[in-house]
Each structure stands twice: as structure tokens, then as C-alpha cells.
């Protein structure tokens, strides 16, 4: 059985430990805070055996060296970002497969936030670790990529089964919700979602993971090819609409 242990770290990151109870392997999904990861693993009696990085930013790969030095784990990282990531053993890109015990994780190219950004999708478990590519009601800032690249990345995520749980890397949902309502004010499913988010955060509960099917209905960035969004935001096609939305969010 696969277990996901989710915990807050740094200011607004989520840390994830992925554990296979049969093989006793444990994977760190990114490494924003080495000390926190090792403490959380030790508290569960789990031995860290791997690190899977999604992209190069320090709040995702900054703990690689310390965790590897302490555990001897294997570090897997995106080939496109490899020049900026420490302690790599294996590089992967979209279409590759990595494993924890008997479980396979498909590597998906989700470049746009960074050019080499990847996600890890475990079909048997129905979960995907998407880093900063997609958030609940949002997507990452386009630091390195271009709108065409990022839109194609979001479409790859959108093609996963609706029941897939998206484990994104930050608790940004309240801020994302404010923009989403601005972007798509007549979407009743979105309005209902926003009220649920407000309630969860008022009680100190996480809004992550997010179910993909709900995001497809409500996340404006996943809906850039919807005629309603295109009529509201323009852009002469999905890529242009996505670009307008991303630019608007940057200055919102």
C-alpha cells in the first residue's frame, strides 16, 4: 500500500513523504526543508530511500544534499533543470518512469514555471505530485517558459483521470480563489468551492490535495479553451487566453 504523509514546512510549502508499506521505501517529493523531512520520516520509523525533485527552485531542491548525506538516498531530478540541482543521481524527462517498490510513477513534462519542471503521476494510487505547475484554483508563475509551453503542460495534467488527487507544493488556495472568482464570476461550481476553501482555512485545515475533476470545472487556468473564458478574457485562442489570465494574475 502507498501512503502519503503531508506536512507544512517553510512559510507556505507542503512537504510530502511517499511510503510503500511492502518495500519500506520512502520517497521525499522535493526537499524544501531537510530537517523537517528527516524529522517527519523518523517520527514514523520510515527510512528515506529516494528524492524525486519536480524542479530546481531552492524551496523544492534545497535540501537534497543534507538528506542524501544523512540517508544515502538516490536523487532523481528533471533533466531540463539538472544544471541547477545538487546531488543528482538520475535525470528523467516526460515519458520516463520511476518506481517506489512495485509502484510506477509516470514522469510528465509540465514545463512553464521552469523549463524543466516535471510531475510524477502514480496511476495505481490515483495521485500526482505536481510541484508548482498546478495549484488548487491556480498555476505557477511563468518564470522561464512561454504561454504555448505552459498551456500544453496544463493540458497534459488535465488529461489524467478526473479522480486524480493533485498534491501541489504550496497552500496558495485562498489567494488563488480570489483571482478565480474575479476571472470567472458566474461559475457556480467555483463559488461553491470558494466557500468550502474559506471554511477549511478558517479551521486551519489544508486545501490540498485537490481533485482534478473539480479543478477542471473551476480552475480558470485549466479552462483557457472554454468559450466562456475566451469571450471574457480574449486572446484569439486558448494560448492567448491563458497568457491573458496569467498576466492578470501576476498583477492582481
C-alpha positions as CSV (number, residue, x, y, z in Angstrom):
1,X,0.0,0.0,0.0
2,X,1.1,3.5,-0.7
3,X,0.9,6.2,2.0
4,X,1.3,9.9,1.6
5,X,2.3,11.9,4.6
6,X,1.7,15.6,4.1
7,X,3.1,18.3,6.4
8,X,3.6,22.1,6.4
9,X,7.1,23.5,6.1
10,X,8.9,26.8,5.4
11,X,6.3,29.6,5.2
12,X,3.7,28.0,2.9
13,X,5.2,24.9,1.4
14,X,3.8,21.4,1.9
15,X,6.3,18.6,2.3
16,X,5.4,15.1,1.1
17,X,6.8,11.7,2.1
18,X,5.6,8.8,-0.1
19,X,5.9,5.5,1.6
20,X,5.4,1.9,0.2
21,X,4.5,-0.4,3.1
22,X,5.6,-3.5,1.2
23,X,9.1,-2.5,0.2
24,X,9.5,0.0,3.1
25,X,10.8,2.5,0.6
26,X,10.2,6.2,1.3
27,X,10.5,9.0,-1.2
28,X,10.8,12.7,-0.5
29,X,8.8,14.6,-3.0
30,X,11.0,17.7,-3.3
31,X,13.1,18.9,-0.3
32,X,12.2,22.4,0.8
33,X,13.4,21.7,4.4
34,X,15.8,18.9,5.0
35,X,15.5,19.0,8.8
36,X,11.7,18.8,8.7
37,X,11.7,15.9,6.2
38,X,14.1,13.8,8.3
39,X,12.2,14.6,11.5
40,X,8.9,13.6,9.9
41,X,10.3,10.4,8.5
42,X,12.0,9.4,11.8
43,X,8.7,10.0,13.7
44,X,7.1,7.3,11.5
45,X,10.0,5.0,11.5
46,X,10.5,5.4,7.8
47,X,13.9,5.3,6.1
48,X,14.3,7.8,3.3
49,X,15.5,5.9,0.2
50,X,14.8,8.4,-2.6
51,X,14.2,12.0,-3.5
52,X,12.1,13.0,-6.5
53,X,12.5,16.6,-7.5
54,X,10.0,18.4,-9.6
55,X,12.1,21.5,-10.4
56,X,15.2,23.4,-9.4
57,X,13.9,26.2,-7.2
58,X,15.5,26.2,-3.7
59,X,12.2,25.6,-1.9
60,X,12.0,22.4,-3.8
61,X,15.5,21.1,-4.1
62,X,17.4,22.9,-1.4
63,X,17.5,20.0,1.0
64,X,18.9,17.4,-1.4
65,X,22.5,17.4,-0.2
66,X,21.7,17.3,3.5
67,X,19.1,14.5,3.1
68,X,21.4,12.5,0.8
69,X,24.4,12.9,3.2
70,X,22.3,11.6,6.1
71,X,20.5,8.8,4.4
72,X,22.4,7.7,1.3
73,X,19.2,8.1,-0.7
74,X,19.0,8.3,-4.5
75,X,18.2,11.6,-6.0
76,X,16.1,11.8,-9.2
77,X,15.6,15.2,-10.9
78,X,14.3,16.7,-14.1
79,X,16.9,16.7,-16.9
80,X,15.8,20.1,-18.1
81,X,16.7,21.7,-14.7
82,X,19.6,19.4,-13.8
83,X,22.3,22.1,-14.1
84,X,20.7,23.9,-11.2
85,X,20.0,21.0,-8.8
86,X,22.5,19.5,-6.4
87,X,23.4,15.8,-5.6
88,X,21.6,14.3,-8.6
89,X,22.0,10.6,-9.3
90,X,19.4,10.1,-12.1
91,X,17.8,12.5,-14.5
92,X,14.4,12.0,-16.1
93,X,12.0,13.8,-18.5
94,X,8.5,13.5,-19.8
95,X,7.6,9.9,-20.8
96,X,10.1,8.3,-18.3
97,X,9.1,6.1,-15.4
98,X,10.4,6.0,-11.8
99,X,9.5,3.4,-9.1
100,X,8.9,3.1,-5.5
101,X,8.7,-0.6,-4.7
102,X,6.3,-2.2,-7.2
103,X,4.6,1.1,-7.9
104,X,5.3,3.0,-11.1
105,X,5.3,6.8,-11.4
106,X,4.9,8.3,-14.8
107,X,7.0,11.4,-15.4
108,X,5.0,14.2,-17.1
109,X,6.6,17.3,-18.7
110,X,4.9,20.3,-17.1
111,X,7.4,22.9,-18.1
112,X,6.4,26.6,-17.9
113,X,7.0,27.6,-14.3
114,X,10.6,26.4,-15.0
115,X,11.5,25.0,-18.4
116,X,12.4,21.6,-16.9
117,X,9.5,21.2,-14.5
118,X,8.1,17.7,-14.2
119,X,5.3,16.0,-12.3
120,X,5.1,12.4,-11.0
121,X,1.8,10.5,-11.6
122,X,1.1,7.2,-9.9
123,X,-1.8,5.7,-11.8
124,X,-2.4,2.8,-9.4
125,X,-2.7,5.2,-6.4
126,X,-4.6,7.9,-8.3
127,X,-2.2,10.6,-7.2
128,X,0.1,13.2,-8.9
129,X,2.7,15.3,-7.4
130,X,2.6,18.5,-9.5
131,X,5.0,20.9,-7.7
132,X,4.4,24.4,-8.7
133,X,2.9,23.6,-12.2
134,X,-0.7,23.5,-11.0
135,X,-2.3,24.7,-7.7
136,X,-5.8,24.4,-6.4
137,X,-7.5,27.1,-8.4
138,X,-4.2,28.3,-9.9
139,X,-1.0,27.6,-11.7
140,X,2.6,28.6,-11.1
141,X,4.1,31.9,-12.3
142,X,5.6,31.6,-15.7
143,X,9.2,32.4,-14.7
144,X,11.0,30.6,-17.6
145,X,8.6,29.2,-20.1
146,X,6.1,30.7,-22.6
147,X,2.3,30.5,-22.8
148,X,2.3,27.8,-25.5
149,X,4.6,25.6,-23.5
150,X,2.7,26.1,-20.2
151,X,-0.7,25.6,-21.8
152,X,0.4,22.3,-23.3
153,X,1.7,21.3,-19.9
154,X,-1.7,22.1,-18.2
155,X,-3.5,20.1,-20.9
156,X,-1.3,17.0,-20.1
157,X,-2.4,17.3,-16.4
158,X,-6.0,17.8,-17.5
159,X,-5.9,14.5,-19.4
160,X,-5.4,12.5,-16.2
161,X,-8.5,10.8,-14.7
162,X,-10.9,13.2,-13.0
163,X,-10.5,11.4,-9.7
164,X,-6.7,12.0,-9.6
165,X,-5.6,13.8,-6.4
166,X,-3.2,16.7,-7.2
167,X,-0.6,17.2,-4.5
168,X,0.7,20.7,-5.2
169,X,3.5,22.3,-3.2
170,X,2.0,25.4,-1.6
171,X,-1.0,26.5,0.4
172,X,-1.9,29.3,-2.0
173,X,-5.6,28.4,-2.4
174,X,-7.3,31.4,-0.7
175,X,-5.3,33.9,-2.8
176,X,-5.9,31.8,-5.9
177,X,-9.7,31.7,-5.1
178,X,-9.9,35.5,-5.0
179,X,-8.5,35.7,-8.5
180,X,-10.5,32.8,-9.8
181,X,-13.8,34.5,-8.8
182,X,-12.6,37.7,-10.5
183,X,-11.8,35.7,-13.6
184,X,-14.9,33.6,-13.7
185,X,-17.6,35.2,-11.5
186,X,-20.6,33.3,-12.9
187,X,-19.2,29.8,-12.3
188,X,-21.5,28.3,-9.6
189,X,-19.2,25.3,-9.0
190,X,-16.4,27.8,-8.4
191,X,-18.5,29.8,-6.0
192,X,-19.3,26.7,-4.0
193,X,-15.6,25.7,-4.0
194,X,-14.5,29.1,-2.7
195,X,-16.9,28.9,0.2
196,X,-15.6,25.5,1.1
197,X,-12.0,26.8,0.9
198,X,-12.9,29.7,3.2
199,X,-14.3,27.3,5.7
200,X,-11.4,24.9,5.7
201,X,-8.8,27.7,6.1
202,X,-10.8,29.3,8.9
203,X,-10.4,26.0,10.7
204,X,-6.7,25.7,9.9
205,X,-7.3,22.8,7.5
206,X,-5.3,22.3,4.3
207,X,-7.0,22.7,0.9
208,X,-4.5,20.3,-0.7
209,X,-4.7,17.7,-2.3
210,X,-7.2,18.9,-4.9
211,X,-9.4,16.6,-7.0
212,X,-8.6,17.1,-10.7
213,X,-12.2,16.8,-11.9
214,X,-13.1,19.7,-9.6
215,X,-10.2,21.8,-10.9
216,X,-11.2,21.2,-14.5
217,X,-14.6,22.7,-13.6
218,X,-13.3,25.7,-11.6
219,X,-9.6,26.5,-12.2
220,X,-9.5,29.3,-14.7
221,X,-6.1,28.3,-16.0
222,X,-7.3,24.9,-16.9
223,X,-10.3,26.4,-18.7
224,X,-8.5,28.7,-21.2
225,X,-10.1,26.8,-24.1
226,X,-13.6,27.2,-22.7
227,X,-15.7,29.6,-24.8
228,X,-16.9,31.4,-21.7
229,X,-13.4,32.2,-20.6
230,X,-12.3,33.1,-24.1
231,X,-15.2,35.5,-24.5
232,X,-14.4,37.1,-21.2
233,X,-10.6,37.3,-21.5
234,X,-9.9,37.3,-25.2
235,X,-6.6,36.2,-26.6
236,X,-7.6,34.7,-30.0
237,X,-7.4,31.0,-28.9
238,X,-6.6,29.0,-25.8
239,X,-2.9,30.0,-25.6
240,X,-3.7,33.7,-25.9
241,X,-6.5,33.4,-23.2
242,X,-4.1,31.6,-20.9
243,X,-1.5,34.3,-21.4
244,X,-4.0,37.0,-20.6
245,X,-5.1,35.1,-17.5
246,X,-1.6,34.5,-16.3
247,X,-0.6,38.2,-16.9
248,X,-3.7,39.3,-15.0
249,X,-3.0,37.1,-12.0
250,X,0.6,38.4,-11.9
251,X,-0.6,41.9,-11.2
252,X,-3.8,41.0,-9.3
